[in-house]
Amino acid sequence: MADLRIGKLPDRTPVKLTISVLPELNDALSDYAAIYAETYGQTDPVTELIPAMLTAFLDSDRTFKRNRVKLINGMK
């Protein structure tokens, strides 16, 4: 079989998480969603914004990225 430019796609099945947050964080998330709607003219629920927020946070954390590579490589 020929080598394709991309490998087999990873599992993309969403995983549902349930969390509890403090009222102050809930208020901040609601405010963020309101500002997001005002900025982009599109209303999305907080539950849709949280995955993007978490991804942006993790992508910006260099120490996490560096140590995650070490962790993953240590598991192999």
Biopython code that builds the backbone (N, CA, C, O; Angstrom):
import numpy as np
from Bio.PDB.StructureBuilder import StructureBuilder

atoms = [
    (1, "MET", "N", (0.852, -1.183, 0.000)),
    (1, "MET", "CA", (0.000, 0.000, 0.000)),
    (1, "MET", "C", (0.890, 1.237, 0.000)),
    (1, "MET", "O", (1.919, 1.268, 0.676)),
    (2, "ALA", "N", (0.500, 2.234, -0.745)),
    (2, "ALA", "CA", (1.284, 3.462, -0.859)),
    (2, "ALA", "C", (1.230, 4.272, 0.429)),
    (2, "ALA", "O", (0.237, 4.258, 1.157)),
    (3, "ASP", "N", (2.332, 4.981, 0.689)),
    (3, "ASP", "CA", (2.357, 5.879, 1.854)),
    (3, "ASP", "C", (1.611, 7.155, 1.505)),
    (3, "ASP", "O", (1.911, 7.802, 0.502)),
    (4, "LEU", "N", (0.669, 7.503, 2.306)),
    (4, "LEU", "CA", (-0.076, 8.746, 2.110)),
    (4, "LEU", "C", (0.602, 9.865, 2.889)),
    (4, "LEU", "O", (1.345, 9.606, 3.837)),
    (5, "ARG", "N", (0.352, 11.081, 2.499)),
    (5, "ARG", "CA", (0.933, 12.232, 3.200)),
    (5, "ARG", "C", (0.484, 12.319, 4.644)),
    (5, "ARG", "O", (1.249, 12.752, 5.506)),
    (6, "ILE", "N", (-0.736, 11.918, 4.918)),
    (6, "ILE", "CA", (-1.212, 11.936, 6.298)),
    (6, "ILE", "C", (-1.422, 10.509, 6.758)),
    (6, "ILE", "O", (-1.791, 9.628, 5.980)),
    (7, "GLY", "N", (-1.182, 10.307, 8.020)),
    (7, "GLY", "CA", (-1.421, 8.998, 8.601)),
    (7, "GLY", "C", (-2.886, 8.828, 8.948)),
    (7, "GLY", "O", (-3.712, 9.706, 8.697)),
    (8, "LYS", "N", (-3.184, 7.695, 9.522)),
    (8, "LYS", "CA", (-4.550, 7.432, 9.956)),
    (8, "LYS", "C", (-4.959, 8.468, 10.994)),
    (8, "LYS", "O", (-4.200, 8.775, 11.914)),
    (9, "LEU", "N", (-6.145, 8.995, 10.839)),
    (9, "LEU", "CA", (-6.623, 10.019, 11.761)),
    (9, "LEU", "C", (-6.820, 9.426, 13.152)),
    (9, "LEU", "O", (-7.230, 8.274, 13.292)),
    (10, "PRO", "N", (-6.524, 10.224, 14.181)),
    (10, "PRO", "CA", (-6.724, 9.735, 15.545)),
    (10, "PRO", "C", (-8.212, 9.685, 15.891)),
    (10, "PRO", "O", (-9.048, 10.244, 15.182)),
    (11, "ASP", "N", (-8.518, 9.019, 16.973)),
    (11, "ASP", "CA", (-9.898, 8.950, 17.458)),
    (11, "ASP", "C", (-10.392, 10.367, 17.745)),
    (11, "ASP", "O", (-9.772, 11.100, 18.515)),
    (12, "ARG", "N", (-11.482, 10.740, 17.139)),
    (12, "ARG", "CA", (-12.044, 12.081, 17.333)),
    (12, "ARG", "C", (-13.408, 12.035, 17.993)),
    (12, "ARG", "O", (-14.191, 12.980, 17.891)),
    (13, "THR", "N", (-13.688, 10.944, 18.664)),
    (13, "THR", "CA", (-14.956, 10.803, 19.369)),
    (13, "THR", "C", (-14.949, 11.731, 20.579)),
    (13, "THR", "O", (-14.077, 11.602, 21.438)),
    (14, "PRO", "N", (-15.892, 12.656, 20.670)),
    (14, "PRO", "CA", (-15.914, 13.565, 21.818)),
    (14, "PRO", "C", (-16.087, 12.806, 23.134)),
    (14, "PRO", "O", (-16.755, 11.773, 23.194)),
    (15, "VAL", "N", (-15.480, 13.334, 24.163)),
    (15, "VAL", "CA", (-15.599, 12.782, 25.507)),
    (15, "VAL", "C", (-16.345, 13.809, 26.343)),
    (15, "VAL", "O", (-15.937, 14.968, 26.418)),
    (16, "LYS", "N", (-17.418, 13.396, 26.960)),
    (16, "LYS", "CA", (-18.213, 14.309, 27.774)),
    (16, "LYS", "C", (-17.657, 14.354, 29.194)),
    (16, "LYS", "O", (-17.452, 13.316, 29.822)),
    (17, "LEU", "N", (-17.416, 15.557, 29.692)),
    (17, "LEU", "CA", (-16.979, 15.770, 31.059)),
    (17, "LEU", "C", (-18.037, 16.582, 31.790)),
    (17, "LEU", "O", (-18.678, 17.451, 31.199)),
    (18, "THR", "N", (-18.214, 16.308, 33.038)),
    (18, "THR", "CA", (-19.123, 17.085, 33.871)),
    (18, "THR", "C", (-18.298, 17.680, 34.997)),
    (18, "THR", "O", (-17.591, 16.963, 35.704)),
    (19, "ILE", "N", (-18.390, 19.000, 35.163)),
    (19, "ILE", "CA", (-17.632, 19.672, 36.221)),
    (19, "ILE", "C", (-18.552, 20.600, 37.003)),
    (19, "ILE", "O", (-19.623, 20.989, 36.536)),
    (20, "SER", "N", (-18.108, 20.939, 38.187)),
    (20, "SER", "CA", (-18.792, 21.956, 38.996)),
    (20, "SER", "C", (-17.829, 23.119, 39.149)),
    (20, "SER", "O", (-16.634, 22.918, 39.365)),
    (21, "VAL", "N", (-18.345, 24.326, 39.038)),
    (21, "VAL", "CA", (-17.517, 25.519, 39.198)),
    (21, "VAL", "C", (-18.122, 26.419, 40.265)),
    (21, "VAL", "O", (-19.312, 26.344, 40.568)),
    (22, "LEU", "N", (-17.287, 27.257, 40.816)),
    (22, "LEU", "CA", (-17.765, 28.227, 41.801)),
    (22, "LEU", "C", (-18.620, 29.278, 41.116)),
    (22, "LEU", "O", (-18.460, 29.528, 39.921)),
    (23, "PRO", "N", (-19.529, 29.899, 41.865)),
    (23, "PRO", "CA", (-20.405, 30.917, 41.262)),
    (23, "PRO", "C", (-19.634, 32.047, 40.574)),
    (23, "PRO", "O", (-20.075, 32.551, 39.541)),
    (24, "GLU", "N", (-18.512, 32.441, 41.124)),
    (24, "GLU", "CA", (-17.724, 33.528, 40.526)),
    (24, "GLU", "C", (-17.208, 33.132, 39.150)),
    (24, "GLU", "O", (-17.218, 33.945, 38.225)),
    (25, "LEU", "N", (-16.757, 31.888, 39.007)),
    (25, "LEU", "CA", (-16.276, 31.424, 37.709)),
    (25, "LEU", "C", (-17.436, 31.305, 36.733)),
    (25, "LEU", "O", (-17.286, 31.639, 35.558)),
    (26, "ASN", "N", (-18.574, 30.842, 37.189)),
    (26, "ASN", "CA", (-19.751, 30.767, 36.335)),
    (26, "ASN", "C", (-20.126, 32.155, 35.816)),
    (26, "ASN", "O", (-20.440, 32.318, 34.637)),
    (27, "ASP", "N", (-20.092, 33.148, 36.698)),
    (27, "ASP", "CA", (-20.394, 34.524, 36.286)),
    (27, "ASP", "C", (-19.385, 35.013, 35.249)),
    (27, "ASP", "O", (-19.764, 35.644, 34.262)),
    (28, "ALA", "N", (-18.105, 34.724, 35.470)),
    (28, "ALA", "CA", (-17.061, 35.157, 34.536)),
    (28, "ALA", "C", (-17.245, 34.480, 33.181)),
    (28, "ALA", "O", (-17.082, 35.121, 32.143)),
    (29, "LEU", "N", (-17.581, 33.201, 33.179)),
    (29, "LEU", "CA", (-17.808, 32.492, 31.920)),
    (29, "LEU", "C", (-19.022, 33.048, 31.180)),
    (29, "LEU", "O", (-19.003, 33.169, 29.955)),
    (30, "SER", "N", (-20.057, 33.379, 31.909)),
    (30, "SER", "CA", (-21.248, 33.990, 31.295)),
    (30, "SER", "C", (-20.905, 35.348, 30.710)),
    (30, "SER", "O", (-21.355, 35.690, 29.617)),
    (31, "ASP", "N", (-20.106, 36.126, 31.437)),
    (31, "ASP", "CA", (-19.667, 37.434, 30.933)),
    (31, "ASP", "C", (-18.814, 37.270, 29.672)),
    (31, "ASP", "O", (-18.947, 38.037, 28.718)),
    (32, "TYR", "N", (-17.941, 36.264, 29.680)),
    (32, "TYR", "CA", (-17.100, 36.009, 28.505)),
    (32, "TYR", "C", (-17.975, 35.685, 27.296)),
    (32, "TYR", "O", (-17.747, 36.200, 26.201)),
    (33, "ALA", "N", (-18.970, 34.834, 27.497)),
    (33, "ALA", "CA", (-19.872, 34.474, 26.409)),
    (33, "ALA", "C", (-20.609, 35.698, 25.867)),
    (33, "ALA", "O", (-20.826, 35.813, 24.661)),
    (34, "ALA", "N", (-20.995, 36.611, 26.763)),
    (34, "ALA", "CA", (-21.679, 37.838, 26.334)),
    (34, "ALA", "C", (-20.736, 38.718, 25.512)),
    (34, "ALA", "O", (-21.135, 39.264, 24.483)),
    (35, "ILE", "N", (-19.498, 38.854, 25.959)),
    (35, "ILE", "CA", (-18.512, 39.665, 25.232)),
    (35, "ILE", "C", (-18.178, 39.007, 23.899)),
    (35, "ILE", "O", (-18.010, 39.691, 22.889)),
    (36, "TYR", "N", (-18.083, 37.689, 23.897)),
    (36, "TYR", "CA", (-17.849, 36.942, 22.662)),
    (36, "TYR", "C", (-18.962, 37.220, 21.655)),
    (36, "TYR", "O", (-18.696, 37.490, 20.484)),
    (37, "ALA", "N", (-20.203, 37.152, 22.115)),
    (37, "ALA", "CA", (-21.354, 37.404, 21.237)),
    (37, "ALA", "C", (-21.326, 38.825, 20.695)),
    (37, "ALA", "O", (-21.608, 39.054, 19.519)),
    (38, "GLU", "N", (-20.983, 39.777, 21.555)),
    (38, "GLU", "CA", (-20.902, 41.179, 21.130)),
    (38, "GLU", "C", (-19.778, 41.373, 20.115)),
    (38, "GLU", "O", (-19.934, 42.115, 19.145)),
    (39, "THR", "N", (-18.668, 40.718, 20.338)),
    (39, "THR", "CA", (-17.498, 40.867, 19.467)),
    (39, "THR", "C", (-17.708, 40.230, 18.101)),
    (39, "THR", "O", (-17.383, 40.829, 17.076)),
    (40, "TYR", "N", (-18.254, 39.008, 18.084)),
    (40, "TYR", "CA", (-18.364, 38.255, 16.843)),
    (40, "TYR", "C", (-19.765, 38.214, 16.257)),
    (40, "TYR", "O", (-19.966, 37.683, 15.165)),
    (41, "GLY", "N", (-20.743, 38.775, 16.980)),
    (41, "GLY", "CA", (-22.109, 38.776, 16.461)),
    (41, "GLY", "C", (-22.704, 37.378, 16.380)),
    (41, "GLY", "O", (-23.607, 37.118, 15.584)),
    (42, "GLN", "N", (-22.192, 36.492, 17.206)),
    (42, "GLN", "CA", (-22.654, 35.105, 17.209)),
    (42, "GLN", "C", (-22.764, 34.641, 18.651)),
    (42, "GLN", "O", (-21.801, 34.697, 19.415)),
    (43, "THR", "N", (-23.947, 34.186, 19.003)),
    (43, "THR", "CA", (-24.165, 33.713, 20.371)),
    (43, "THR", "C", (-23.889, 32.223, 20.446)),
    (43, "THR", "O", (-24.547, 31.417, 19.788)),
    (44, "ASP", "N", (-22.906, 31.873, 21.258)),
    (44, "ASP", "CA", (-22.590, 30.470, 21.507)),
    (44, "ASP", "C", (-22.672, 30.240, 23.008)),
    (44, "ASP", "O", (-22.228, 31.087, 23.784)),
    (45, "PRO", "N", (-23.229, 29.114, 23.432)),
    (45, "PRO", "CA", (-23.322, 28.848, 24.870)),
    (45, "PRO", "C", (-21.933, 28.623, 25.474)),
    (45, "PRO", "O", (-20.988, 28.233, 24.787)),
    (46, "VAL", "N", (-21.845, 28.876, 26.755)),
    (46, "VAL", "CA", (-20.587, 28.692, 27.482)),
    (46, "VAL", "C", (-20.056, 27.286, 27.262)),
    (46, "VAL", "O", (-18.848, 27.098, 27.119)),
    (47, "THR", "N", (-20.929, 26.306, 27.232)),
    (47, "THR", "CA", (-20.491, 24.916, 27.067)),
    (47, "THR", "C", (-19.784, 24.687, 25.730)),
    (47, "THR", "O", (-18.975, 23.767, 25.613)),
    (48, "GLU", "N", (-20.078, 25.504, 24.731)),
    (48, "GLU", "CA", (-19.397, 25.416, 23.444)),
    (48, "GLU", "C", (-18.080, 26.187, 23.452)),
    (48, "GLU", "O", (-17.159, 25.848, 22.709)),
    (49, "LEU", "N", (-17.986, 27.207, 24.277)),
    (49, "LEU", "CA", (-16.775, 28.030, 24.338)),
    (49, "LEU", "C", (-15.688, 27.412, 25.212)),
    (49, "LEU", "O", (-14.502, 27.604, 24.945)),
    (50, "ILE", "N", (-16.068, 26.681, 26.238)),
    (50, "ILE", "CA", (-15.098, 26.140, 27.196)),
    (50, "ILE", "C", (-14.039, 25.262, 26.528)),
    (50, "ILE", "O", (-12.861, 25.433, 26.844)),
    (51, "PRO", "N", (-14.376, 24.332, 25.623)),
    (51, "PRO", "CA", (-13.312, 23.547, 24.997)),
    (51, "PRO", "C", (-12.278, 24.414, 24.267)),
    (51, "PRO", "O", (-11.081, 24.135, 24.335)),
    (52, "ALA", "N", (-12.730, 25.454, 23.575)),
    (52, "ALA", "CA", (-11.801, 26.349, 22.885)),
    (52, "ALA", "C", (-10.947, 27.123, 23.888)),
    (52, "ALA", "O", (-9.761, 27.353, 23.650)),
    (53, "MET", "N", (-11.546, 27.519, 24.999)),
    (53, "MET", "CA", (-10.807, 28.236, 26.036)),
    (53, "MET", "C", (-9.725, 27.342, 26.642)),
    (53, "MET", "O", (-8.589, 27.776, 26.835)),
    (54, "LEU", "N", (-10.082, 26.105, 26.937)),
    (54, "LEU", "CA", (-9.112, 25.172, 27.518)),
    (54, "LEU", "C", (-7.990, 24.861, 26.531)),
    (54, "LEU", "O", (-6.823, 24.790, 26.916)),
    (55, "THR", "N", (-8.338, 24.679, 25.269)),
    (55, "THR", "CA", (-7.317, 24.430, 24.250)),
    (55, "THR", "C", (-6.361, 25.602, 24.141)),
    (55, "THR", "O", (-5.147, 25.405, 24.085)),
    (56, "ALA", "N", (-6.891, 26.824, 24.111)),
    (56, "ALA", "CA", (-6.037, 28.016, 24.028)),
    (56, "ALA", "C", (-5.129, 28.124, 25.253)),
    (56, "ALA", "O", (-3.955, 28.478, 25.138)),
    (57, "PHE", "N", (-5.679, 27.818, 26.412)),
    (57, "PHE", "CA", (-4.879, 27.867, 27.642)),
    (57, "PHE", "C", (-3.742, 26.856, 27.585)),
    (57, "PHE", "O", (-2.590, 27.203, 27.845)),
    (58, "LEU", "N", (-4.056, 25.611, 27.248)),
    (58, "LEU", "CA", (-3.022, 24.578, 27.204)),
    (58, "LEU", "C", (-1.995, 24.851, 26.108)),
    (58, "LEU", "O", (-0.807, 24.591, 26.299)),
    (59, "ASP", "N", (-2.434, 25.367, 24.971)),
    (59, "ASP", "CA", (-1.512, 25.683, 23.879)),
    (59, "ASP", "C", (-0.542, 26.806, 24.244)),
    (59, "ASP", "O", (0.556, 26.884, 23.693)),
    (60, "SER", "N", (-0.940, 27.661, 25.159)),
    (60, "SER", "CA", (-0.084, 28.794, 25.538)),
    (60, "SER", "C", (0.832, 28.481, 26.720)),
    (60, "SER", "O", (1.668, 29.308, 27.083)),
    (61, "ASP", "N", (0.690, 27.314, 27.320)),
    (61, "ASP", "CA", (1.484, 26.958, 28.502)),
    (61, "ASP", "C", (2.716, 26.159, 28.073)),
    (61, "ASP", "O", (2.639, 24.948, 27.867)),
    (62, "ARG", "N", (3.852, 26.849, 27.939)),
    (62, "ARG", "CA", (5.079, 26.206, 27.466)),
    (62, "ARG", "C", (5.574, 25.127, 28.413)),
    (62, "ARG", "O", (6.037, 24.075, 27.973)),
    (63, "THR", "N", (5.477, 25.383, 29.710)),
    (63, "THR", "CA", (5.943, 24.394, 30.680)),
    (63, "THR", "C", (5.126, 23.120, 30.576)),
    (63, "THR", "O", (5.680, 22.022, 30.635)),
    (64, "PHE", "N", (3.828, 23.249, 30.423)),
    (64, "PHE", "CA", (2.971, 22.085, 30.241)),
    (64, "PHE", "C", (3.385, 21.305, 28.997)),
    (64, "PHE", "O", (3.533, 20.084, 29.048)),
    (65, "LYS", "N", (3.572, 22.012, 27.875)),
    (65, "LYS", "CA", (3.935, 21.341, 26.629)),
    (65, "LYS", "C", (5.243, 20.562, 26.776)),
    (65, "LYS", "O", (5.339, 19.406, 26.365)),
    (66, "ARG", "N", (6.232, 21.204, 27.358)),
    (66, "ARG", "CA", (7.547, 20.579, 27.531)),
    (66, "ARG", "C", (7.438, 19.321, 28.403)),
    (66, "ARG", "O", (7.970, 18.269, 28.051)),
    (67, "ASN", "N", (6.757, 19.437, 29.520)),
    (67, "ASN", "CA", (6.628, 18.308, 30.431)),
    (67, "ASN", "C", (5.687, 17.229, 29.896)),
    (67, "ASN", "O", (5.842, 16.054, 30.229)),
    (68, "ARG", "N", (4.743, 17.604, 29.094)),
    (68, "ARG", "CA", (3.846, 16.600, 28.510)),
    (68, "ARG", "C", (4.611, 15.704, 27.545)),
    (68, "ARG", "O", (4.395, 14.493, 27.502)),
    (69, "VAL", "N", (5.501, 16.307, 26.777)),
    (69, "VAL", "CA", (6.326, 15.514, 25.865)),
    (69, "VAL", "C", (7.145, 14.506, 26.655)),
    (69, "VAL", "O", (7.238, 13.338, 26.276)),
    (70, "LYS", "N", (7.736, 14.959, 27.753)),
    (70, "LYS", "CA", (8.524, 14.055, 28.603)),
    (70, "LYS", "C", (7.638, 12.944, 29.156)),
    (70, "LYS", "O", (8.038, 11.780, 29.173)),
    (71, "LEU", "N", (6.457, 13.293, 29.602)),
    (71, "LEU", "CA", (5.521, 12.324, 30.163)),
    (71, "LEU", "C", (5.135, 11.283, 29.112)),
    (71, "LEU", "O", (5.170, 10.081, 29.375)),
    (72, "ILE", "N", (4.773, 11.749, 27.938)),
    (72, "ILE", "CA", (4.348, 10.844, 26.870)),
    (72, "ILE", "C", (5.492, 9.946, 26.444)),
    (72, "ILE", "O", (5.303, 8.747, 26.243)),
    (73, "ASN", "N", (6.679, 10.521, 26.307)),
    (73, "ASN", "CA", (7.833, 9.721, 25.907)),
    (73, "ASN", "C", (8.204, 8.710, 26.973)),
    (73, "ASN", "O", (8.694, 7.628, 26.650)),
    (74, "GLY", "N", (7.981, 9.036, 28.235)),
    (74, "GLY", "CA", (8.268, 8.113, 29.319)),
    (74, "GLY", "C", (7.289, 6.953, 29.385)),
    (74, "GLY", "O", (7.592, 5.912, 29.968)),
    (75, "MET", "N", (6.116, 7.130, 28.790)),
    (75, "MET", "CA", (5.089, 6.082, 28.807)),
    (75, "MET", "C", (5.341, 5.038, 27.727)),
    (75, "MET", "O", (4.797, 3.935, 27.784)),
    (76, "LYS", "N", (6.157, 5.383, 26.754)),
    (76, "LYS", "CA", (6.383, 4.463, 25.617)),
    (76, "LYS", "C", (7.433, 3.442, 25.945)),
    (76, "LYS", "O", (7.749, 2.593, 25.112)),
]
sb = StructureBuilder()
sb.init_structure("model")
sb.init_model(0)
sb.init_chain("A")
sb.init_seg("    ")
for serial, (resi, resn, name, xyz) in enumerate(atoms, 1):
    if name == "N":
        sb.init_residue(resn, " ", resi, " ")
    sb.init_atom(name, np.array(xyz, "f"), 0.0, 1.0, " ", f" {name:<3s}", serial, name[0])
structure = sb.get_structure()
